[in-house]
Amino acid sequence: MREFGEHANNHQIQIVKELEKQKLIIAVYNIEELGEAVERSRKITFKLTHKKSIIISEIDRILERWRR
């Protein structure tokens, strides 16, 4: 993330948004929203995957799309 001196493309945020869109996580973009996100997470059953390859494939797909 740029504000922390990292790469200028904010790839972490893009990955988080993609995982959030797929309902794999609850993203927190502002620390003041953390408590609410924790409470929401307690009421949700997440679609879990035990196959690391699925997550790795999804991240690879996202990165490949950015390279274009």
N, C-alpha and C positions, 0 to 999 in steps of 0.2 A: 504494500500500500504506500502510495506516494508520501503521505504524511509521516510515515515512519522510515523514510529514506530507502524504500524498496523499489523494485522495478516500476517503471512508469505505467504499466498496463493494468495494474490492479487486478491481476489474475485471480487472487484469492477471493475477491468479491464476486467475480464472474462465476467461479466454481460454486461458491456458496449459493448464489442466486439460482444456478441450475439445479443443485441438490434440493433447494427449497421448493422450486417449481415441481420437482418430482415427488414432493412430500416425504423426503427422506430425513429432513432436518427442520427445525425452527430456527431461522436466522435472526440474529440480533445485530442491528446496524448502529444502534445507539445504546450505550451502557445503561442509560436510564430506563430502557425497555427490558432489561434482563430479568427482573423479577416477574413481570407479566409473562414473558416467554417461558420461564420455568413453570409458572402456574399452568399455562396452556399445555405444556409438555406432559404434565401429570395427567391430563385428561385425554391424551391421544395415544392410540396404539400405532406405532410406526411400523411401516413395511420394512422389516429387517432382511438383510441378505447375509448369508453366511459365506458367500463366495466372493473372496477378494477380487477375483478376476472381473466380476461384473462392475465393481466400483472403478477398478483400474481402466477397464474398457471405456467407461463413461468419461473419465477424466481425459483419456487419450482422444476420444471423440471431440470433446470440448477444445482441447489444445490444437487439434488438427484444424478445426473450424477457424480458430484465431490465426493460424499460420497463413491462411488463404488471403 
